[in-house]
Amino acid sequence: MISQETFNHVFGYAPWVIGAVIFLVAYLMVRGQTAVKAPIGQTFACASCGRRGVREHMEPQAHDGAVSWFCHRCASAH
C-alpha cells in the first residue's frame, strides 16, 4: 500500500517531470534547424519565364483590369 505522503510526492512532481521531458524532446528536435529568412521586399514572378525579381526590376503590363509582371528580357519580346 502506498502511503499518503508518497502518493502526494509522486503526483506533486509528475507535472514538472513530464514538462521537462516535453521541453527536452522539443529542444532535441529543433536544435539543428536553421531559421528561414523571409525576403525583405516583395518579389514578383515573370508571367512568361517564371524568373523572380523585385518590383524595380520587373515591368508591369495591364490587360483587362489585371496586371502581369515581366522581366526585362521577356518584356522586350512582348
C-alpha positions as CSV (number, residue, x, y, z in Angstrom):
1,M,0.0,0.0,0.0
2,I,1.3,3.5,-0.9
3,S,1.4,6.0,1.9
4,Q,-0.4,9.3,1.5
5,E,3.0,11.2,1.6
6,T,4.5,9.1,-1.2
7,F,1.3,9.5,-3.2
8,N,1.5,13.3,-2.8
9,H,5.2,13.4,-3.8
10,V,4.7,11.3,-6.9
11,F,1.7,13.4,-8.2
12,G,3.3,16.6,-7.0
13,Y,6.5,16.2,-9.1
14,A,4.9,14.4,-12.1
15,P,3.9,17.6,-13.9
16,W,7.4,19.0,-13.5
17,V,9.0,15.8,-14.8
18,I,6.6,15.5,-17.8
19,G,7.1,19.2,-18.6
20,A,10.9,18.8,-18.5
21,V,10.7,15.7,-20.8
22,I,8.5,17.6,-23.3
23,F,10.9,20.5,-23.2
24,L,13.9,18.3,-23.7
25,V,12.3,16.4,-26.6
26,A,11.3,19.7,-28.3
27,Y,14.8,21.1,-27.9
28,L,16.4,18.0,-29.3
29,M,14.1,18.1,-32.3
30,V,14.8,21.8,-33.3
31,R,18.4,22.3,-32.2
32,G,19.9,21.6,-35.7
33,Q,17.4,23.6,-37.7
34,T,18.2,26.9,-39.1
35,A,15.7,29.7,-39.4
36,V,14.4,30.5,-42.8
37,K,14.8,34.2,-43.5
38,A,11.9,35.8,-45.4
39,P,12.8,38.2,-48.2
40,I,12.7,41.9,-47.2
41,G,10.8,43.1,-50.2
42,Q,8.0,41.7,-52.2
43,T,9.1,39.7,-55.3
44,F,7.2,39.1,-58.5
45,A,7.4,36.2,-60.9
46,C,7.7,36.8,-64.6
47,A,4.4,35.8,-66.3
48,S,6.4,34.3,-69.2
49,C,9.5,32.5,-67.9
50,G,8.8,32.5,-64.1
51,R,12.0,34.3,-63.2
52,R,11.6,36.1,-59.8
53,G,12.7,39.7,-59.3
54,V,12.0,42.7,-57.1
55,R,9.4,45.2,-58.3
56,E,12.0,47.7,-59.6
57,H,13.4,45.0,-62.0
58,M,10.1,43.9,-63.4
59,E,7.9,45.6,-66.0
60,P,4.1,45.6,-65.5
61,Q,1.7,45.1,-68.4
62,A,-2.0,45.8,-67.7
63,H,-4.7,43.9,-69.6
64,D,-8.4,43.7,-68.9
65,G,-8.0,45.1,-65.3
66,A,-5.2,42.6,-64.4
67,V,-1.5,43.3,-64.1
68,S,1.1,40.8,-65.3
69,W,4.8,41.3,-64.4
70,F,7.5,40.5,-66.9
71,C,11.3,40.5,-66.5
72,H,13.2,42.9,-68.8
73,R,14.2,40.0,-71.2
74,C,10.6,38.8,-71.7
75,A,9.1,42.3,-71.7
76,S,11.1,43.2,-74.8
77,A,9.7,40.1,-76.5
78,H,6.1,41.0,-75.9
